[in-house]
Amino acid sequence: VRSRGLGDVYKDSNNAVSRSHADIITRGQRVFVIDLNSKNKTYINDLPIPVQQETEIFNGDRLRLANEEFIFYG
């Protein structure tokens, strides 16, 4: 995961997560996730997000990159 303003997150031990799987972008107080055409998709609360489209994420949302899940606290 690459993020602008939040630092980078790398998951080297999980082959299901693409090297450039998703971007996380902050705009003021809002945070967005963009799937970078990953092979195994990006999900927010178990719903796949569209490829190359900013999708807002909120405090407590579950962000999943392929089979790797995170809870977003923003």
All heavy atoms as a GROMACS GRO file, in nm:
protein
  599
    1VAL      N    1   0.085  -0.117   0.000
    1VAL     CA    2   0.000   0.000   0.000
    1VAL      C    3   0.089   0.123   0.000
    1VAL      O    4   0.180   0.132   0.080
    1VAL     CB    5  -0.090   0.004   0.125
    1VAL    CG1    6  -0.173   0.129   0.128
    1VAL    CG2    7  -0.178  -0.116   0.132
    2ARG      N    8   0.062   0.213  -0.089
    2ARG     CA    9   0.132   0.341  -0.087
    2ARG      C   10   0.034   0.444  -0.034
    2ARG      O   11  -0.083   0.442  -0.068
    2ARG     CB   12   0.175   0.380  -0.228
    2ARG     CG   13   0.273   0.283  -0.288
    2ARG     CD   14   0.314   0.327  -0.425
    2ARG     NE   15   0.196   0.352  -0.506
    2ARG     CZ   16   0.201   0.400  -0.629
    2ARG    NH1   17   0.315   0.431  -0.685
    2ARG    NH2   18   0.092   0.419  -0.698
    3SER      N   19   0.083   0.531   0.049
    3SER     CA   20  -0.004   0.636   0.099
    3SER      C   21   0.064   0.770   0.085
    3SER      O   22   0.184   0.781   0.096
    3SER     CB   23  -0.042   0.610   0.245
    3SER     OG   24   0.073   0.610   0.325
    4ARG      N   25  -0.015   0.869   0.058
    4ARG     CA   26   0.036   1.005   0.046
    4ARG      C   27   0.004   1.078   0.174
    4ARG      O   28  -0.111   1.107   0.202
    4ARG     CB   29  -0.028   1.074  -0.075
    4ARG     CG   30   0.004   1.000  -0.203
    4ARG     CD   31  -0.068   1.058  -0.320
    4ARG     NE   32  -0.062   0.961  -0.429
    4ARG     CZ   33  -0.142   0.962  -0.531
    4ARG    NH1   34  -0.237   1.052  -0.542
    4ARG    NH2   35  -0.130   0.871  -0.626
    5GLY      N   36   0.107   1.102   0.254
    5GLY     CA   37   0.088   1.172   0.380
    5GLY      C   38   0.075   1.081   0.500
    5GLY      O   39   0.076   1.125   0.611
    6LEU      N   40   0.061   0.950   0.480
    6LEU     CA   41   0.044   0.859   0.592
    6LEU      C   42   0.162   0.764   0.608
    6LEU      O   43   0.166   0.688   0.703
    6LEU     CB   44  -0.084   0.775   0.573
    6LEU     CG   45  -0.215   0.852   0.567
    6LEU    CD1   46  -0.329   0.757   0.537
    6LEU    CD2   47  -0.240   0.926   0.696
    7GLY      N   48   0.256   0.762   0.517
    7GLY     CA   49   0.368   0.668   0.522
    7GLY      C   50   0.334   0.542   0.443
    7GLY      O   51   0.219   0.515   0.414
    8ASP      N   52   0.434   0.465   0.408
    8ASP     CA   53   0.413   0.344   0.330
    8ASP      C   54   0.394   0.223   0.420
    8ASP      O   55   0.450   0.214   0.528
    8ASP     CB   56   0.534   0.317   0.238
    8ASP     CG   57   0.545   0.419   0.126
    8ASP    OD1   58   0.447   0.490   0.100
    8ASP    OD2   59   0.653   0.427   0.066
    9VAL      N   60   0.314   0.129   0.371
    9VAL     CA   61   0.293   0.001   0.438
    9VAL      C   62   0.332  -0.107   0.339
    9VAL      O   63   0.285  -0.106   0.225
    9VAL     CB   64   0.145  -0.017   0.479
    9VAL    CG1   65   0.122  -0.154   0.538
    9VAL    CG2   66   0.103   0.092   0.575
   10TYR      N   67   0.417  -0.199   0.379
   10TYR     CA   68   0.460  -0.308   0.292
   10TYR      C   69   0.427  -0.441   0.357
   10TYR      O   70   0.451  -0.459   0.476
   10TYR     CB   71   0.611  -0.300   0.266
   10TYR     CG   72   0.651  -0.177   0.191
   10TYR    CD1   73   0.708  -0.070   0.257
   10TYR    CD2   74   0.631  -0.167   0.054
   10TYR    CE1   75   0.746   0.044   0.190
   10TYR    CE2   76   0.667  -0.053  -0.014
   10TYR     CZ   77   0.725   0.052   0.053
   10TYR     OH   78   0.761   0.166  -0.015
   11LYS      N   79   0.373  -0.534   0.279
   11LYS     CA   80   0.342  -0.668   0.325
   11LYS      C   81   0.422  -0.766   0.240
   11LYS      O   82   0.372  -0.825   0.147
   11LYS     CB   83   0.192  -0.697   0.314
   11LYS     CG   84   0.105  -0.616   0.406
   11LYS     CD   85   0.136  -0.638   0.551
   11LYS     CE   86   0.103  -0.776   0.595
   11LYS     NZ   87   0.126  -0.802   0.737
   12ASP      N   88   0.549  -0.784   0.272
   12ASP     CA   89   0.637  -0.871   0.194
   12ASP      C   90   0.600  -1.018   0.206
   12ASP      O   91   0.628  -1.095   0.115
   12ASP     CB   92   0.782  -0.852   0.237
   12ASP     CG   93   0.837  -0.716   0.196
   12ASP    OD1   94   0.784  -0.657   0.099
   12ASP    OD2   95   0.932  -0.670   0.261
   13SER      N   96   0.541  -1.060   0.315
   13SER     CA   97   0.516  -1.201   0.339
   13SER      C   98   0.386  -1.252   0.278
   13SER      O   99   0.353  -1.369   0.293
   13SER     CB  100   0.516  -1.227   0.489
   13SER     OG  101   0.414  -1.152   0.550
   14ASN      N  102   0.310  -1.169   0.210
   14ASN     CA  103   0.182  -1.210   0.154
   14ASN      C  104   0.185  -1.194   0.002
   14ASN      O  105   0.174  -1.083  -0.049
   14ASN     CB  106   0.069  -1.128   0.216
   14ASN     CG  107  -0.067  -1.182   0.179
   14ASN    OD1  108  -0.084  -1.248   0.077
   14ASN    ND2  109  -0.165  -1.154   0.262
   15ASN      N  110   0.192  -1.304  -0.069
   15ASN     CA  111   0.199  -1.300  -0.215
   15ASN      C  112   0.067  -1.260  -0.281
   15ASN      O  113   0.065  -1.229  -0.400
   15ASN     CB  114   0.244  -1.436  -0.270
   15ASN     CG  115   0.387  -1.466  -0.233
   15ASN    OD1  116   0.467  -1.375  -0.214
   15ASN    ND2  117   0.420  -1.593  -0.221
   16ALA      N  118  -0.043  -1.260  -0.208
   16ALA     CA  119  -0.172  -1.221  -0.264
   16ALA      C  120  -0.185  -1.069  -0.277
   16ALA      O  121  -0.264  -1.020  -0.356
   16ALA     CB  122  -0.286  -1.274  -0.178
   17VAL      N  123  -0.105  -0.995  -0.200
   17VAL     CA  124  -0.108  -0.849  -0.205
   17VAL      C  125  -0.005  -0.802  -0.307
   17VAL      O  126   0.112  -0.836  -0.298
   17VAL     CB  127  -0.079  -0.788  -0.066
   17VAL    CG1  128  -0.076  -0.637  -0.072
   17VAL    CG2  129  -0.182  -0.836   0.035
   18SER      N  130  -0.052  -0.726  -0.406
   18SER     CA  131   0.036  -0.676  -0.511
   18SER      C  132   0.138  -0.578  -0.455
   18SER      O  133   0.115  -0.511  -0.355
   18SER     CB  134  -0.046  -0.604  -0.619
   18SER     OG  135  -0.147  -0.686  -0.669
   19ARG      N  136   0.250  -0.567  -0.523
   19ARG     CA  137   0.354  -0.472  -0.482
   19ARG      C  138   0.299  -0.330  -0.478
   19ARG      O  139   0.327  -0.253  -0.387
   19ARG     CB  140   0.473  -0.480  -0.576
   19ARG     CG  141   0.587  -0.389  -0.537
   19ARG     CD  142   0.706  -0.408  -0.627
   19ARG     NE  143   0.765  -0.539  -0.607
   19ARG     CZ  144   0.874  -0.560  -0.533
   19ARG    NH1  145   0.934  -0.460  -0.475
   19ARG    NH2  146   0.922  -0.682  -0.518
   20SER      N  147   0.222  -0.291  -0.578
   20SER     CA  148   0.153  -0.161  -0.581
   20SER      C  149   0.004  -0.189  -0.583
   20SER      O  150  -0.063  -0.176  -0.685
   20SER     CB  151   0.195  -0.080  -0.703
   20SER     OG  152   0.330  -0.044  -0.695
   21HIS      N  153  -0.049  -0.231  -0.471
   21HIS     CA  154  -0.187  -0.278  -0.462
   21HIS      C  155  -0.288  -0.163  -0.457
   21HIS      O  156  -0.387  -0.164  -0.528
   21HIS     CB  157  -0.202  -0.365  -0.337
   21HIS     CG  158  -0.324  -0.450  -0.336
   21HIS    ND1  159  -0.321  -0.584  -0.364
   21HIS    CD2  160  -0.453  -0.418  -0.312
   21HIS    CE1  161  -0.444  -0.631  -0.358
   21HIS    NE2  162  -0.525  -0.533  -0.325
   22ALA      N  163  -0.260  -0.064  -0.372
   22ALA     CA  164  -0.354   0.046  -0.352
   22ALA      C  165  -0.281   0.169  -0.302
   22ALA      O  166  -0.173   0.160  -0.247
   22ALA     CB  167  -0.462   0.005  -0.250
   23ASP      N  168  -0.344   0.283  -0.323
   23ASP     CA  169  -0.298   0.410  -0.267
   23ASP      C  170  -0.398   0.455  -0.162
   23ASP      O  171  -0.519   0.433  -0.176
   23ASP     CB  172  -0.290   0.519  -0.374
   23ASP     CG  173  -0.158   0.523  -0.447
   23ASP    OD1  174  -0.062   0.459  -0.402
   23ASP    OD2  175  -0.152   0.591  -0.551
   24ILE      N  176  -0.348   0.520  -0.058
   24ILE     CA  177  -0.432   0.587   0.041
   24ILE      C  178  -0.398   0.734   0.034
   24ILE      O  179  -0.282   0.772   0.043
   24ILE     CB  180  -0.408   0.531   0.182
   24ILE    CG1  181  -0.442   0.383   0.186
   24ILE    CG2  182  -0.487   0.611   0.285
   24ILE    CD1  183  -0.408   0.315   0.316
   25ILE      N  184  -0.500   0.816   0.012
   25ILE     CA  185  -0.479   0.959  -0.009
   25ILE      C  186  -0.558   1.038   0.095
   25ILE      O  187  -0.674   1.007   0.123
   25ILE     CB  188  -0.529   1.000  -0.150
   25ILE    CG1  189  -0.450   0.925  -0.257
   25ILE    CG2  190  -0.518   1.149  -0.170
   25ILE    CD1  191  -0.506   0.942  -0.396
   26THR      N  192  -0.494   1.138   0.153
   26THR     CA  193  -0.565   1.227   0.244
   26THR      C  194  -0.590   1.360   0.174
   26THR      O  195  -0.505   1.411   0.102
   26THR     CB  196  -0.484   1.251   0.373
   26THR    OG1  197  -0.357   1.304   0.339
   26THR    CG2  198  -0.465   1.123   0.451
   27ARG      N  199  -0.709   1.412   0.196
   27ARG     CA  200  -0.748   1.545   0.147
   27ARG      C  201  -0.815   1.616   0.263
   27ARG      O  202  -0.932   1.591   0.291
   27ARG     CB  203  -0.843   1.532   0.029
   27ARG     CG  204  -0.778   1.471  -0.092
   27ARG     CD  205  -0.832   1.535  -0.218
   27ARG     NE  206  -0.749   1.491  -0.327
   27ARG     CZ  207  -0.783   1.403  -0.417
   27ARG    NH1  208  -0.903   1.351  -0.414
   27ARG    NH2  209  -0.701   1.368  -0.514
   28GLY      N  210  -0.738   1.700   0.328
   28GLY     CA  211  -0.790   1.766   0.449
   28GLY      C  212  -0.814   1.660   0.555
   28GLY      O  213  -0.725   1.584   0.590
   29GLN      N  214  -0.937   1.650   0.603
   29GLN     CA  215  -0.974   1.552   0.705
   29GLN      C  216  -1.029   1.423   0.644
   29GLN      O  217  -1.064   1.330   0.717
   29GLN     CB  218  -1.078   1.612   0.800
   29GLN     CG  219  -1.028   1.734   0.876
   29GLN     CD  220  -0.910   1.700   0.964
   29GLN    OE1  221  -0.909   1.600   1.034
   29GLN    NE2  222  -0.808   1.784   0.960
   30ARG      N  223  -1.037   1.415   0.512
   30ARG     CA  224  -1.095   1.298   0.445
   30ARG      C  225  -0.984   1.206   0.394
   30ARG      O  226  -0.877   1.250   0.358
   30ARG     CB  227  -1.184   1.343   0.329
   30ARG     CG  228  -1.301   1.428   0.378
   30ARG     CD  229  -1.378   1.489   0.265
   30ARG     NE  230  -1.454   1.385   0.195
   30ARG     CZ  231  -1.519   1.408   0.082
   30ARG    NH1  232  -1.516   1.527   0.025
   30ARG    NH2  233  -1.586   1.310   0.024
   31VAL      N  234  -1.015   1.074   0.393
   31VAL     CA  235  -0.918   0.974   0.347
   31VAL      C  236  -0.985   0.888   0.240
   31VAL      O  237  -1.100   0.847   0.254
   31VAL     CB  238  -0.870   0.886   0.464
   31VAL    CG1  239  -0.770   0.782   0.416
   31VAL    CG2  240  -0.808   0.972   0.573
   32PHE      N  241  -0.909   0.862   0.134
   32PHE     CA  242  -0.959   0.784   0.021
   32PHE      C  243  -0.864   0.669  -0.010
   32PHE      O  244  -0.743   0.680   0.010
   32PHE     CB  245  -0.971   0.873  -0.104
   32PHE     CG  246  -1.063   0.989  -0.087
   32PHE    CD1  247  -1.017   1.108  -0.033
   32PHE    CD2  248  -1.196   0.979  -0.121
   32PHE    CE1  249  -1.101   1.216  -0.017
   32PHE    CE2  250  -1.282   1.087  -0.104
   32PHE     CZ  251  -1.235   1.206  -0.052
   33VAL      N  252  -0.919   0.560  -0.061
   33VAL     CA  253  -0.841   0.446  -0.107
   33VAL      C  254  -0.863   0.431  -0.256
   33VAL      O  255  -0.976   0.448  -0.305
   33VAL     CB  256  -0.885   0.316  -0.035
   33VAL    CG1  257  -0.808   0.196  -0.086
   33VAL    CG2  258  -0.869   0.330   0.115
   34ILE      N  259  -0.756   0.400  -0.329
   34ILE     CA  260  -0.764   0.376  -0.473
   34ILE      C  261  -0.700   0.240  -0.501
   34ILE      O  262  -0.583   0.219  -0.468
   34ILE     CB  263  -0.690   0.483  -0.555
   34ILE    CG1  264  -0.744   0.621  -0.525
   34ILE    CG2  265  -0.697   0.453  -0.704
   34ILE    CD1  266  -0.664   0.732  -0.589
   35ASP      N  267  -0.776   0.148  -0.561
   35ASP     CA  268  -0.719   0.021  -0.604
   35ASP      C  269  -0.641   0.047  -0.733
   35ASP      O  270  -0.692   0.107  -0.826
   35ASP     CB  271  -0.829  -0.081  -0.630
   35ASP     CG  272  -0.773  -0.215  -0.671
   35ASP    OD1  273  -0.746  -0.235  -0.792
   35ASP    OD2  274  -0.754  -0.299  -0.583
   36LEU      N  275  -0.517   0.004  -0.737
   36LEU     CA  276  -0.428   0.030  -0.850
   36LEU      C  277  -0.429  -0.086  -0.951
   36LEU      O  278  -0.326  -0.129  -0.999
   36LEU     CB  279  -0.286   0.058  -0.800
   36LEU     CG  280  -0.273   0.177  -0.707
   36LEU    CD1  281  -0.131   0.189  -0.655
   36LEU    CD2  282  -0.315   0.305  -0.779
   37ASN      N  283  -0.550  -0.135  -0.980
   37ASN     CA  284  -0.568  -0.246  -1.075
   37ASN      C  285  -0.500  -0.373  -1.022
   37ASN      O  286  -0.434  -0.445  -1.096
   37ASN     CB  287  -0.517  -0.209  -1.214
   37ASN     CG  288  -0.580  -0.296  -1.321
   37ASN    OD1  289  -0.689  -0.348  -1.304
   37ASN    ND2  290  -0.509  -0.313  -1.430
   38SER      N  291  -0.516  -0.397  -0.893
   38SER     CA  292  -0.454  -0.513  -0.830
   38SER      C  293  -0.519  -0.643  -0.878
   38SER      O  294  -0.636  -0.644  -0.919
   38SER     CB  295  -0.469  -0.504  -0.678
   38SER     OG  296  -0.605  -0.510  -0.642
   39LYS      N  297  -0.444  -0.750  -0.874
   39LYS     CA  298  -0.493  -0.881  -0.918
   39LYS      C  299  -0.603  -0.934  -0.827
   39LYS      O  300  -0.699  -0.994  -0.874
   39LYS     CB  301  -0.376  -0.979  -0.924
   39LYS     CG  302  -0.413  -1.117  -0.968
   39LYS     CD  303  -0.291  -1.206  -0.972
   39LYS     CE  304  -0.332  -1.347  -1.012
   39LYS     NZ  305  -0.218  -1.438  -1.012
   40ASN      N  306  -0.588  -0.913  -0.696
   40ASN     CA  307  -0.681  -0.972  -0.599
   40ASN      C  308  -0.773  -0.873  -0.531
   40ASN      O  309  -0.830  -0.903  -0.426
   40ASN     CB  310  -0.600  -1.052  -0.496
   40ASN     CG  311  -0.532  -1.171  -0.559
   40ASN    OD1  312  -0.593  -1.244  -0.635
   40ASN    ND2  313  -0.404  -1.188  -0.532
   41LYS      N  314  -0.787  -0.757  -0.584
   41LYS     CA  315  -0.884  -0.655  -0.543
   41LYS      C  316  -0.862  -0.595  -0.405
   41LYS      O  317  -0.789  -0.647  -0.322
   41LYS     CB  318  -1.027  -0.708  -0.553
   41LYS     CG  319  -1.063  -0.751  -0.694
   41LYS     CD  320  -1.207  -0.785  -0.703
   41LYS     CE  321  -1.236  -0.834  -0.845
   41LYS     NZ  322  -1.373  -0.869  -0.863
   42THR      N  323  -0.928  -0.482  -0.385
   42THR     CA  324  -0.929  -0.409  -0.258
   42THR      C  325  -1.074  -0.399  -0.213
   42THR      O  326  -1.163  -0.373  -0.295
   42THR     CB  327  -0.868  -0.269  -0.276
   42THR    OG1  328  -0.734  -0.283  -0.325
   42THR    CG2  329  -0.867  -0.192  -0.146
   43TYR      N  330  -1.097  -0.419  -0.085
   43TYR     CA  331  -1.233  -0.420  -0.030
   43TYR      C  332  -1.243  -0.324   0.087
   43TYR      O  333  -1.149  -0.308   0.165
   43TYR     CB  334  -1.268  -0.560   0.021
   43TYR     CG  335  -1.261  -0.668  -0.083
   43TYR    CD1  336  -1.139  -0.726  -0.116
   43TYR    CD2  337  -1.375  -0.712  -0.148
   43TYR    CE1  338  -1.132  -0.827  -0.212
   43TYR    CE2  339  -1.370  -0.811  -0.244
   43TYR     CZ  340  -1.247  -0.868  -0.275
   43TYR     OH  341  -1.241  -0.968  -0.370
   44ILE      N  342  -1.360  -0.262   0.100
   44ILE     CA  343  -1.394  -0.185   0.219
   44ILE      C  344  -1.522  -0.248   0.274
   44ILE      O  345  -1.623  -0.255   0.204
   44ILE     CB  346  -1.414  -0.036   0.189
   44ILE    CG1  347  -1.283   0.026   0.139
   44ILE    CG2  348  -1.463   0.038   0.314
   44ILE    CD1  349  -1.294   0.170   0.096
   45ASN      N  350  -1.514  -0.296   0.397
   45ASN     CA  351  -1.628  -0.363   0.462
   45ASN      C  352  -1.684  -0.475   0.374
   45ASN      O  353  -1.804  -0.488   0.356
   45ASN     CB  354  -1.736  -0.262   0.500
   45ASN     CG  355  -1.684  -0.160   0.598
   45ASN    OD1  356  -1.607  -0.192   0.687
   45ASN    ND2  357  -1.724  -0.035   0.582
   46ASP      N  358  -1.594  -0.554   0.319
   46ASP     CA  359  -1.624  -0.672   0.236
   46ASP      C  360  -1.682  -0.641   0.099
   46ASP      O  361  -1.720  -0.732   0.026
   46ASP     CB  362  -1.717  -0.770   0.310
   46ASP     CG  363  -1.650  -0.831   0.431
   46ASP    OD1  364  -1.528  -0.858   0.424
   46ASP    OD2  365  -1.719  -0.852   0.533
   47LEU      N  366  -1.689  -0.514   0.060
   47LEU     CA  367  -1.737  -0.477  -0.073
   47LEU      C  368  -1.617  -0.435  -0.158
   47LEU      O  369  -1.538  -0.351  -0.117
   47LEU     CB  370  -1.837  -0.362  -0.065
   47LEU     CG  371  -1.965  -0.391   0.014
   47LEU    CD1  372  -2.047  -0.264   0.028
   47LEU    CD2  373  -2.045  -0.500  -0.056
   48PRO      N  374  -1.603  -0.495  -0.278
   48PRO     CA  375  -1.490  -0.455  -0.363
   48PRO      C  376  -1.506  -0.310  -0.409
   48PRO      O  377  -1.618  -0.265  -0.437
   48PRO     CB  378  -1.498  -0.552  -0.481
   48PRO     CG  379  -1.639  -0.599  -0.484
   48PRO     CD  380  -1.689  -0.593  -0.342
   49ILE      N  381  -1.395  -0.238  -0.412
   49ILE     CA  382  -1.402  -0.100  -0.460
   49ILE      C  383  -1.363  -0.098  -0.608
   49ILE      O  384  -1.289  -0.184  -0.655
   49ILE     CB  385  -1.314  -0.005  -0.376
   49ILE    CG1  386  -1.164  -0.038  -0.390
   49ILE    CG2  387  -1.357  -0.007  -0.230
   49ILE    CD1  388  -1.074   0.066  -0.326
   50PRO      N  389  -1.413   0.002  -0.682
   50PRO     CA  390  -1.379   0.010  -0.825
   50PRO      C  391  -1.230   0.037  -0.845
   50PRO      O  392  -1.165   0.104  -0.764
   50PRO     CB  393  -1.462   0.130  -0.874
   50PRO     CG  394  -1.564   0.156  -0.768
   50PRO     CD  395  -1.506   0.104  -0.639
   51VAL      N  396  -1.177  -0.014  -0.953
   51VAL     CA  397  -1.037   0.006  -0.988
   51VAL      C  398  -1.015   0.151  -1.031
   51VAL      O  399  -1.099   0.209  -1.101
   51VAL     CB  400  -0.997  -0.090  -1.102
   51VAL    CG1  401  -0.857  -0.062  -1.153
   51VAL    CG2  402  -1.010  -0.234  -1.056
   52GLN      N  403  -0.905   0.209  -0.985
   52GLN     CA  404  -0.863   0.344  -1.023
   52GLN      C  405  -0.965   0.453  -0.991
   52GLN      O  406  -0.972   0.555  -1.058
   52GLN     CB  407  -0.828   0.349  -1.173
   52GLN     CG  408  -0.711   0.264  -1.213
   52GLN     CD  409  -0.578   0.316  -1.158
   52GLN    OE1  410  -0.560   0.435  -1.136
   52GLN    NE2  411  -0.486   0.226  -1.136
   53GLN      N  412  -1.046   0.431  -0.888
   53GLN     CA  413  -1.146   0.530  -0.848
   53GLN      C  414  -1.132   0.557  -0.699
   53GLN      O  415  -1.128   0.463  -0.619
   53GLN     CB  416  -1.287   0.480  -0.880
   53GLN     CG  417  -1.396   0.577  -0.842
   53GLN     CD  418  -1.532   0.523  -0.880
   53GLN    OE1  419  -1.548   0.461  -0.984
   53GLN    NE2  420  -1.630   0.544  -0.796
   54GLU      N  421  -1.125   0.682  -0.660
   54GLU     CA  422  -1.115   0.716  -0.518
   54GLU      C  423  -1.241   0.673  -0.445
   54GLU      O  424  -1.352   0.704  -0.488
   54GLU     CB  425  -1.095   0.866  -0.500
   54GLU     CG  426  -0.962   0.916  -0.549
   54GLU     CD  427  -0.942   1.064  -0.525
   54GLU    OE1  428  -1.026   1.128  -0.457
   54GLU    OE2  429  -0.842   1.117  -0.575
   55THR      N  430  -1.222   0.600  -0.335
   55THR     CA  431  -1.334   0.557  -0.252
   55THR      C  432  -1.304   0.602  -0.109
   55THR      O  433  -1.200   0.568  -0.053
   55THR     CB  434  -1.350   0.404  -0.257
   55THR    OG1  435  -1.368   0.364  -0.393
   55THR    CG2  436  -1.469   0.359  -0.175
   56GLU      N  437  -1.394   0.679  -0.052
   56GLU     CA  438  -1.370   0.732   0.083
   56GLU      C  439  -1.379   0.620   0.186
   56GLU      O  440  -1.462   0.529   0.175
   56GLU     CB  441  -1.470   0.842   0.116
   56GLU     CG  442  -1.434   0.919   0.241
   56GLU     CD  443  -1.510   1.050   0.257
   56GLU    OE1  444  -1.604   1.076   0.179
   56GLU    OE2  445  -1.474   1.126   0.347
   57ILE      N  446  -1.292   0.628   0.285
   57ILE     CA  447  -1.289   0.532   0.395
   57ILE      C  448  -1.308   0.608   0.526
   57ILE      O  449  -1.260   0.721   0.540
   57ILE     CB  450  -1.159   0.448   0.393
   57ILE    CG1  451  -1.168   0.332   0.491
   57ILE    CG2  452  -1.037   0.534   0.412
   57ILE    CD1  453  -1.057   0.229   0.473
   58PHE      N  454  -1.381   0.546   0.618
   58PHE     CA  455  -1.417   0.613   0.743
   58PHE      C  456  -1.364   0.536   0.864
   58PHE      O  457  -1.336   0.416   0.856
   58PHE     CB  458  -1.570   0.626   0.752
   58PHE     CG  459  -1.629   0.706   0.639
   58PHE    CD1  460  -1.677   0.643   0.525
   58PHE    CD2  461  -1.633   0.844   0.646
   58PHE    CE1  462  -1.731   0.717   0.421
   58PHE    CE2  463  -1.687   0.920   0.542
   58PHE     CZ  464  -1.736   0.855   0.429
   59ASN      N  465  -1.355   0.605   0.976
   59ASN     CA  466  -1.307   0.547   1.100
   59ASN      C  467  -1.383   0.417   1.131
   59ASN      O  468  -1.505   0.414   1.130
   59ASN     CB  469  -1.325   0.647   1.214
   59ASN     CG  470  -1.254   0.604   1.340
   59ASN    OD1  471  -1.139   0.565   1.335
   59ASN    ND2  472  -1.324   0.611   1.451
   60GLY      N  473  -1.309   0.310   1.159
   60GLY     CA  474  -1.369   0.182   1.192
   60GLY      C  475  -1.396   0.092   1.073
   60GLY      O  476  -1.431  -0.025   1.090
   61ASP      N  477  -1.380   0.143   0.950
   61ASP     CA  478  -1.400   0.059   0.831
   61ASP      C  479  -1.294  -0.050   0.826
   61ASP      O  480  -1.181  -0.031   0.869
   61ASP     CB  481  -1.390   0.142   0.702
   61ASP     CG  482  -1.518   0.218   0.669
   61ASP    OD1  483  -1.622   0.193   0.734
   61ASP    OD2  484  -1.513   0.303   0.578
   62ARG      N  485  -1.331  -0.165   0.769
   62ARG     CA  486  -1.238  -0.274   0.746
   62ARG      C  487  -1.184  -0.262   0.603
   62ARG      O  488  -1.260  -0.268   0.508
   62ARG     CB  489  -1.305  -0.409   0.766
   62ARG     CG  490  -1.336  -0.436   0.913
   62ARG     CD  491  -1.411  -0.566   0.936
   62ARG     NE  492  -1.547  -0.552   0.882
   62ARG     CZ  493  -1.598  -0.628   0.786
   62ARG    NH1  494  -1.529  -0.724   0.731
   62ARG    NH2  495  -1.720  -0.608   0.743
   63LEU      N  496  -1.057  -0.243   0.590
   63LEU     CA  497  -0.989  -0.234   0.461
   63LEU      C  498  -0.919  -0.367   0.437
   63LEU      O  499  -0.841  -0.412   0.521
   63LEU     CB  500  -0.887  -0.120   0.463
   63LEU     CG  501  -0.795  -0.106   0.343
   63LEU    CD1  502  -0.875  -0.076   0.216
   63LEU    CD2  503  -0.693   0.003   0.367
   64ARG      N  504  -0.950  -0.431   0.324
   64ARG     CA  505  -0.887  -0.559   0.293
   64ARG      C  506  -0.818  -0.552   0.158
   64ARG      O  507  -0.878  -0.512   0.059
   64ARG     CB  508  -0.991  -0.672   0.292
   64ARG     CG  509  -0.930  -0.808   0.268
   64ARG     CD  510  -1.022  -0.922   0.308
   64ARG     NE  511  -1.159  -0.907   0.267
   64ARG     CZ  512  -1.214  -0.965   0.160
   64ARG    NH1  513  -1.142  -1.041   0.081
   64ARG    NH2  514  -1.342  -0.946   0.133
   65LEU      N  515  -0.691  -0.586   0.158
   65LEU     CA  516  -0.611  -0.596   0.037
   65LEU      C  517  -0.593  -0.744   0.010
   65LEU      O  518  -0.524  -0.812   0.086
   65LEU     CB  519  -0.475  -0.528   0.054
   65LEU     CG  520  -0.476  -0.385   0.110
   65LEU    CD1  521  -0.334  -0.336   0.127
   65LEU    CD2  522  -0.555  -0.294   0.020
   66ALA      N  523  -0.660  -0.795  -0.093
   66ALA     CA  524  -0.662  -0.938  -0.120
   66ALA      C  525  -0.715  -1.010   0.004
   66ALA      O  526  -0.831  -0.995   0.038
   66ALA     CB  527  -0.526  -0.988  -0.164
   67ASN      N  528  -0.629  -1.083   0.076
   67ASN     CA  529  -0.674  -1.156   0.196
   67ASN      C  530  -0.614  -1.099   0.324
   67ASN      O  531  -0.620  -1.161   0.430
   67ASN     CB  532  -0.638  -1.304   0.184
   67ASN     CG  533  -0.489  -1.326   0.168
   67ASN    OD1  534  -0.411  -1.233   0.168
   67ASN    ND2  535  -0.451  -1.451   0.152
   68GLU      N  536  -0.558  -0.980   0.317
   68GLU     CA  537  -0.495  -0.914   0.433
   68GLU      C  538  -0.588  -0.802   0.481
   68GLU      O  539  -0.614  -0.707   0.408
   68GLU     CB  540  -0.360  -0.857   0.392
   68GLU     CG  541  -0.272  -0.814   0.504
   68GLU     CD  542  -0.201  -0.931   0.571
   68GLU    OE1  543  -0.160  -1.025   0.503
   68GLU    OE2  544  -0.187  -0.924   0.695
   69GLU      N  545  -0.638  -0.812   0.605
   69GLU     CA  546  -0.737  -0.716   0.654
   69GLU      C  547  -0.678  -0.621   0.758
   69GLU      O  548  -0.596  -0.661   0.841
   69GLU     CB  549  -0.857  -0.788   0.712
   69GLU     CG  550  -0.971  -0.693   0.749
   69GLU     CD  551  -1.099  -0.765   0.778
   69GLU    OE1  552  -1.166  -0.806   0.682
   69GLU    OE2  553  -1.131  -0.780   0.897
   70PHE      N  554  -0.723  -0.496   0.753
   70PHE     CA  555  -0.682  -0.390   0.845
   70PHE      C  556  -0.808  -0.318   0.891
   70PHE      O  557  -0.906  -0.312   0.819
   70PHE     CB  558  -0.591  -0.288   0.776
   70PHE     CG  559  -0.472  -0.347   0.708
   70PHE    CD1  560  -0.480  -0.390   0.577
   70PHE    CD2  561  -0.352  -0.358   0.776
   70PHE    CE1  562  -0.368  -0.444   0.514
   70PHE    CE2  563  -0.240  -0.412   0.714
   70PHE     CZ  564  -0.249  -0.456   0.582
   71ILE      N  565  -0.803  -0.261   1.009
   71ILE     CA  566  -0.910  -0.171   1.056
   71ILE      C  567  -0.854  -0.030   1.043
   71ILE      O  568  -0.743  -0.001   1.088
   71ILE     CB  569  -0.949  -0.199   1.203
   71ILE    CG1  570  -0.992  -0.345   1.221
   71ILE    CG2  571  -1.058  -0.101   1.249
   71ILE    CD1  572  -1.116  -0.382   1.146
   72PHE      N  573  -0.934   0.058   0.980
   72PHE     CA  574  -0.890   0.196   0.959
   72PHE      C  575  -0.934   0.281   1.077
   72PHE      O  576  -1.051   0.284   1.115
   72PHE     CB  577  -0.950   0.252   0.830
   72PHE     CG  578  -0.919   0.397   0.810
   72PHE    CD1  579  -0.791   0.437   0.774
   72PHE    CD2  580  -1.016   0.493   0.827
   72PHE    CE1  581  -0.761   0.571   0.757
   72PHE    CE2  582  -0.987   0.627   0.810
   72PHE     CZ  583  -0.860   0.665   0.775
   73TYR      N  584  -0.836   0.351   1.136
   73TYR     CA  585  -0.862   0.447   1.242
   73TYR      C  586  -0.812   0.581   1.194
   73TYR      O  587  -0.692   0.600   1.178
   73TYR     CB  588  -0.792   0.408   1.372
   73TYR     CG  589  -0.844   0.277   1.428
   73TYR    CD1  590  -0.771   0.159   1.415
   73TYR    CD2  591  -0.967   0.272   1.493
   73TYR    CE1  592  -0.820   0.040   1.465
   73TYR    CE2  593  -1.016   0.152   1.542
   73TYR     CZ  594  -0.942   0.038   1.528
   73TYR     OH  595  -0.990  -0.082   1.578
   74GLY      N  596  -0.903   0.671   1.165
   74GLY     CA  597  -0.862   0.800   1.109
   74GLY      C  598  -0.911   0.918   1.186
   74GLY      O  599  -0.988   0.918   1.272
   0.00000   0.00000   0.00000
